[in-house]
Amino acid sequence: MTSQLPRENWHEWIGDETLADAIQGRLVHNACTFDLKGPSRRKTKG
């Protein structure tokens, strides 16, 4: 699964802290996670 929303913003976006914790607990428990930094590699329309 991929997301453009940082994990620390899920609680605010979902609006329910318990639900956000439950979702993250199931998705992130055995997952390898990493945050990408830097400019977007997508091509822009010119």
Stockholm file with secondary structure:
# STOCKHOLM 1.0

chainA/1-46         MTSQLPRENWHEWIGDETLADAIQGRLVHNACTFDLKGPSRRKTKG
#=GR chainA/1-46 SS CCCSSCGGGHHHHHSCHHHHHHHHHHHHTTCCCCCCCSSCCSCCCC
#=GC SS_cons        CCCSSCGGGHHHHHSCHHHHHHHHHHHHTTCCCCCCCSSCCSCCCC
//
